[in-house]
Amino acid sequence: MAAGPGRLSPPPATTLRPVDPSPFAHTVTDPAELATLYRAVSPVAAVKTRPSIDAASAAFIARSTFVVIGTTSADGSHDVSPRGGPPGFLRVLDPSRLVMADLSGNNRLDCIRNIIETGRIGLLAFVTGQHETVRINGDAWLTTDPELLDGFPPGLRRPAAAIGIRVAETFMHCAKSLRRAGIWDPASWRAHEAPDGAAILACQGVVPGLGEAEIRATLAQSYDSSLADERT
């Protein structure tokens, strides 16, 4: 059956990697057992999913500067990727469609290849300081439509492509996880205590012959150069 508005297209045939035997004890595999571990869904949460974008969600998305997208490949493997940009880099076209500028990254193109293979996407949109988020699931395409590529915010270099999304379902996600994390509370930030990207790459031996400080300087230069190239 072809997908219509608010309906996900049929999933492609996949060959999933085996997960058994599990490396964990006491794993839950029975939905009936799952139901004994958690309280019943609240009446509001049970009915909040919508098949299209309402005006309030559209206004939220218009102010979003950071999203996380999840995709699946034809072999059933998964990828999650952060995406950021100025307000408007993720744009609502109408209640059933969004488009997101595909801005510069590491050019591995993991999510993009997955979209081409399976056309499925999950998206979580954030607004700085707001603890609720907006979730969107649907079908996705990579598009080079000139009209869409020309419609992103002024000052942002025209991207080579964009991700077009047809909404199957969307809903507001509650604030509990972000509040637990203290994500917008400076007092809870631990960035200075965590290894940065340079420390991780050095530990992994990804850049032979370079020390941590050299990797850090190279990364900083690369970030600055790539971001500067995106501005007109």
C-alpha positions as CSV (number, residue, x, y, z in Angstrom):
1,M,0.0,0.0,0.0
2,A,1.3,3.4,-0.9
3,A,1.9,5.9,1.9
4,G,-0.6,8.8,2.2
5,P,-0.5,11.8,4.4
6,G,0.1,10.9,8.0
7,R,1.1,7.3,7.1
8,L,4.5,5.8,7.1
9,S,5.5,4.0,3.9
10,P,5.9,0.2,4.3
11,P,9.3,-0.6,5.8
12,P,11.8,-2.2,3.5
13,A,12.8,-5.8,3.8
14,T,15.8,-5.9,6.2
15,T,18.3,-8.4,7.5
16,L,18.7,-7.6,11.1
17,R,21.9,-8.5,12.9
18,P,21.3,-11.2,15.6
19,V,21.0,-10.0,19.1
20,D,21.0,-13.4,20.9
21,P,22.6,-14.6,23.0
22,S,22.2,-11.4,25.0
23,P,25.3,-10.1,26.8
24,F,23.0,-9.0,29.6
25,A,21.1,-10.9,32.3
26,H,17.4,-10.8,33.0
27,T,16.5,-9.3,29.6
28,V,12.8,-8.6,28.9
29,T,11.4,-10.1,25.7
30,D,7.7,-10.5,26.5
31,P,5.4,-7.4,26.0
32,A,3.3,-8.8,28.9
33,E,6.3,-8.6,31.2
34,L,7.1,-5.1,29.9
35,A,3.7,-4.0,31.1
36,T,4.5,-5.0,34.6
37,L,7.6,-2.8,34.8
38,Y,6.0,0.6,34.0
39,R,2.9,2.5,35.1
40,A,0.2,2.9,32.5
41,V,0.5,5.7,30.0
42,S,-1.2,8.9,31.0
43,P,-4.4,9.9,29.3
44,V,-2.8,12.9,27.6
45,A,0.3,11.0,26.5
46,A,-1.9,8.3,25.0
47,V,-3.7,10.7,22.6
48,K,-1.1,13.4,21.9
49,T,0.3,12.0,18.6
50,R,-0.9,14.0,15.6
51,P,-0.6,13.2,11.9
52,S,0.4,16.8,10.9
53,I,2.1,19.9,12.3
54,D,-0.1,22.3,14.2
55,A,0.5,26.0,14.4
56,A,2.2,25.9,17.9
57,S,4.6,23.1,16.8
58,A,5.4,25.0,13.6
59,A,6.3,28.1,15.7
60,F,8.5,25.9,17.9
61,I,10.3,24.4,14.9
62,A,10.8,27.9,13.4
63,R,12.9,28.8,16.4
64,S,14.8,25.5,16.7
65,T,18.6,25.7,16.1
66,F,19.4,22.1,17.0
67,V,17.8,18.7,16.1
68,V,18.8,15.1,16.4
69,I,17.8,12.8,13.5
70,G,17.6,9.0,13.5
71,T,17.7,6.9,10.4
72,T,17.9,3.2,9.5
73,S,19.8,1.5,6.7
74,A,18.6,-1.3,4.4
75,D,20.4,-3.9,6.5
76,G,18.7,-2.7,9.7
77,S,21.6,-0.8,11.3
78,H,20.9,2.5,12.8
79,D,22.4,6.0,13.0
80,V,21.7,9.1,15.1
81,S,23.2,12.4,14.1
82,P,23.0,15.9,15.6
83,R,22.2,18.8,13.2
84,G,22.4,22.5,14.0
85,G,21.9,25.8,12.2
86,P,20.4,29.3,12.5
87,P,16.6,29.5,13.1
88,G,15.0,28.5,9.8
89,F,17.5,25.8,8.9
90,L,14.6,23.4,9.7
91,R,11.6,24.9,7.9
92,V,7.9,23.9,7.9
93,L,6.5,24.0,4.3
94,D,3.0,23.0,5.2
95,P,1.3,20.9,7.9
96,S,2.6,17.7,6.3
97,R,6.1,18.7,5.1
98,L,9.4,20.0,6.4
99,V,12.7,20.6,4.8
100,M,16.1,20.8,6.6
101,A,19.3,22.3,5.1
102,D,22.0,19.6,5.0
103,L,24.9,21.7,6.2
104,S,28.6,20.7,6.4
105,G,29.6,17.8,8.5
106,N,32.3,15.1,8.4
107,N,31.1,13.9,4.9
108,R,30.6,10.3,6.1
109,L,27.0,10.8,5.0
110,D,25.7,7.9,7.2
111,C,22.3,9.5,7.7
112,I,22.0,10.6,4.1
113,R,22.8,7.1,2.7
114,N,20.3,5.6,5.1
115,I,17.6,8.1,3.8
116,I,18.4,7.2,0.2
117,E,18.2,3.4,1.1
118,T,15.1,3.3,3.3
119,G,13.4,6.8,3.3
120,R,12.7,6.7,7.0
121,I,13.5,9.3,9.6
122,G,12.9,10.3,13.2
123,L,13.6,13.8,14.4
124,L,13.8,15.5,17.8
125,A,13.8,19.4,17.7
126,F,15.2,21.5,20.5
127,V,14.8,25.2,21.4
128,T,17.4,26.6,23.7
129,G,16.1,27.1,27.2
130,Q,12.9,25.1,26.5
131,H,12.6,21.8,28.3
132,E,9.9,20.3,26.1
133,T,10.9,19.1,22.6
134,V,9.0,18.3,19.4
135,R,9.2,14.8,17.9
136,I,8.5,14.0,14.3
137,N,8.5,10.6,12.5
138,G,8.0,10.2,8.8
139,D,9.3,9.6,5.4
140,A,12.4,11.4,4.1
141,W,14.1,12.2,0.8
142,L,17.3,14.0,-0.2
143,T,16.3,16.9,-2.5
144,T,18.2,19.4,-4.7
145,D,15.1,21.4,-5.5
146,P,16.4,24.9,-6.3
147,E,13.3,26.6,-4.8
148,L,13.8,24.8,-1.5
149,L,17.6,25.4,-1.4
150,D,17.1,29.1,-2.0
151,G,14.6,29.4,0.9
152,F,16.9,29.0,3.8
153,P,17.9,31.9,6.1
154,P,19.8,34.9,4.7
155,G,23.5,34.8,5.6
156,L,23.5,31.0,5.3
157,R,25.3,29.7,2.2
158,R,23.1,27.7,-0.1
159,P,23.4,24.0,0.8
160,A,24.1,21.4,-1.8
161,A,21.0,19.4,-0.8
162,A,18.3,19.3,1.8
163,I,16.3,16.7,3.6
164,G,12.7,16.7,2.8
165,I,10.4,15.1,5.4
166,R,6.8,14.1,5.1
167,V,5.2,13.9,8.5
168,A,3.6,10.6,9.6
169,E,3.3,11.5,13.3
170,T,4.4,14.3,15.6
171,F,4.0,15.1,19.2
172,M,5.3,17.2,22.0
173,H,7.8,15.3,24.2
174,C,7.7,16.0,27.9
175,A,10.3,18.0,29.8
176,K,11.4,15.4,32.4
177,S,14.5,14.1,30.6
178,L,16.0,17.6,30.0
179,R,15.1,18.7,33.5
180,R,16.8,15.6,35.0
181,A,19.9,16.4,32.9
182,G,19.9,20.1,33.9
183,I,20.8,20.7,30.3
184,W,20.0,24.4,30.3
185,D,21.4,25.0,33.9
186,P,25.0,26.3,33.7
187,A,25.5,25.1,37.3
188,S,25.1,21.5,36.0
189,W,27.4,21.8,33.0
190,R,30.5,19.5,33.1
191,A,32.1,20.2,29.8
192,H,35.4,21.2,31.5
193,E,35.5,17.8,33.2
194,A,34.8,15.6,30.2
195,P,37.4,14.5,27.5
196,D,37.0,16.6,24.4
197,G,37.0,15.3,20.8
198,A,40.8,15.6,20.6
199,A,41.3,13.5,23.7
200,I,38.9,10.8,22.4
201,L,40.6,10.7,19.0
202,A,44.1,10.5,20.6
203,C,42.9,7.7,22.9
204,Q,41.5,5.8,19.9
205,G,44.6,6.2,17.8
206,V,42.6,7.6,14.9
207,V,45.3,10.2,14.0
208,P,48.7,8.5,14.1
209,G,51.6,10.7,14.6
210,L,49.7,13.6,16.2
211,G,49.5,14.3,19.9
212,E,46.3,15.5,21.7
213,A,47.3,19.2,21.5
214,E,48.0,19.0,17.8
215,I,44.7,17.2,17.2
216,R,42.9,19.9,19.2
217,A,44.4,22.7,17.2
218,T,43.6,20.9,13.9
219,L,40.0,20.4,15.0
220,A,39.6,24.0,16.0
221,Q,40.9,25.2,12.7
222,S,38.7,22.8,10.8
223,Y,35.6,23.9,12.7
224,D,36.2,27.6,12.2
225,S,36.9,27.1,8.5
226,S,33.9,25.0,7.8
227,L,31.5,27.3,9.7
228,A,32.9,30.4,8.0
229,D,32.4,28.8,4.6
230,E,28.7,28.4,5.4
231,R,28.2,32.1,5.9
232,T,27.7,34.3,2.9
